[in-house]
Amino acid sequence: MTKEPGKTVLVRHAGEVPRERSACGWRDRLISREDEHLLPAAWAHAVDIDGARPHYHQRSTELYYVLEGEGHVVLDGAKHPVAAGSLVHIPPGVVHGAVGKMRVLVVGIPDIADDDYFEADQV
């Protein structure tokens, strides 16, 4: 991270960020809530899909961009095939999950807070 007059910029590289288990698989937290000094309007995680549980958010939108691999994204029960280069827009309230072997860039807008994650069986 570097500081320029009036700006804080951030450059991160693979392997330099925390990796953790998430509801969708294994994620690398590229920019997230712990970067509060940046006041991020969104977070971005690179996720290796592995047993993604159906869930939804009441306030946040998610964007999935498939970096590698292929599979299906399930949106409100409908399966949609995706592969490298596919983009999926998931508005608030849509129950979603993913199946397949793929690495996905997931962007949450705004930053998805812990209290804005709901398992599908909580509907």
C-alpha positions in Angstrom: 0.0 0.0 0.0 1.2 3.5 -0.8 0.1 6.9 0.3 0.0 9.8 -2.2 -1.1 13.3 -1.3 -4.8 13.1 -0.6 -5.1 9.4 -1.7 -4.5 6.0 -0.3 -3.9 3.4 -3.0 -3.6 -0.4 -2.7 -1.9 -3.0 -4.8 -2.1 -6.6 -3.7 -0.8 -9.8 -5.3 -1.8 -13.5 -5.2 -0.7 -15.1 -2.0 -0.5 -11.9 0.0 -4.0 -11.9 1.4 -5.8 -13.9 4.0 -7.4 -17.2 2.7 -10.4 -18.6 4.5 -13.4 -20.9 4.3 -16.6 -19.1 3.2 -20.2 -20.1 2.4 -19.2 -20.6 -1.2 -15.7 -22.3 -0.9 -12.3 -20.9 -0.2 -11.8 -17.2 -0.6 -8.8 -14.8 -0.8 -9.9 -11.5 0.7 -8.5 -9.1 -2.0 -10.2 -6.0 -0.4 -12.5 -6.3 2.4 -13.9 -4.7 5.6 -10.5 -4.9 7.4 -9.3 -2.3 4.8 -11.5 0.3 6.6 -8.7 2.9 6.2 -9.6 2.8 2.4 -13.3 3.3 3.0 -14.1 0.6 0.4 -17.5 1.0 -1.3 -17.3 -2.7 -2.1 -15.3 -5.8 -1.3 -13.6 -8.2 -3.8 -12.7 -11.8 -3.0 -11.3 -14.4 -5.3 -13.3 -17.6 -4.5 -12.6 -21.2 -5.4 -16.1 -22.6 -5.5 -16.5 -25.6 -3.2 -19.9 -26.6 -1.8 -21.5 -23.1 -2.1 -24.6 -23.0 0.1 -27.7 -21.2 -1.2 -28.0 -17.8 0.5 -29.1 -14.2 -0.2 -28.4 -10.7 0.9 -31.1 -8.1 1.8 -29.1 -5.0 1.1 -26.1 -5.9 -1.1 -25.6 -6.7 -4.8 -23.0 -9.3 -5.8 -21.2 -9.6 -9.1 -19.6 -13.0 -10.0 -17.0 -13.0 -12.7 -15.7 -16.5 -13.6 -11.9 -16.4 -13.9 -11.3 -20.1 -14.5 -13.3 -23.3 -14.8 -17.0 -23.9 -15.4 -20.2 -24.9 -13.6 -23.6 -23.5 -12.8 -24.9 -20.5 -10.9 -28.3 -21.1 -9.3 -30.4 -18.0 -9.1 -33.8 -18.4 -7.3 -33.7 -22.1 -8.2 -32.9 -21.7 -11.9 -29.5 -23.1 -13.1 -27.4 -21.0 -15.4 -24.3 -22.4 -17.1 -21.1 -20.3 -16.6 -17.5 -20.6 -17.7 -14.4 -18.4 -17.8 -15.4 -14.9 -18.9 -19.1 -15.2 -17.6 -20.4 -12.3 -15.5 -23.4 -12.8 -13.2 -25.3 -9.9 -11.6 -27.1 -10.9 -8.4 -29.4 -8.2 -6.9 -30.5 -8.1 -3.2 -33.1 -10.8 -2.3 -32.1 -13.4 -5.0 -31.2 -16.7 -3.5 -28.0 -17.8 -5.1 -25.3 -20.5 -5.0 -22.8 -22.1 -7.4 -21.9 -25.7 -8.4 -18.8 -26.7 -10.3 -15.1 -26.3 -10.3 -14.3 -22.7 -10.9 -12.5 -19.7 -9.5 -14.7 -16.6 -9.3 -14.0 -13.0 -8.6 -16.9 -11.9 -6.3 -17.6 -8.3 -5.7 -20.1 -7.2 -3.0 -21.6 -3.8 -3.4 -21.7 -2.3 -0.8 -19.4 -4.2 1.4 -21.5 -7.2 2.5 -21.8 -7.0 6.3 -22.0 -10.2 8.4 -25.7 -9.2 9.3 -26.6 -9.2 5.6 -26.0 -13.0 5.0 -29.0 -15.3 5.2 -29.1 -19.0 4.5 -31.8 -20.0 2.0 -33.7 -22.0 4.7 -34.1 -18.7 6.6 -36.5 -17.4 3.9 
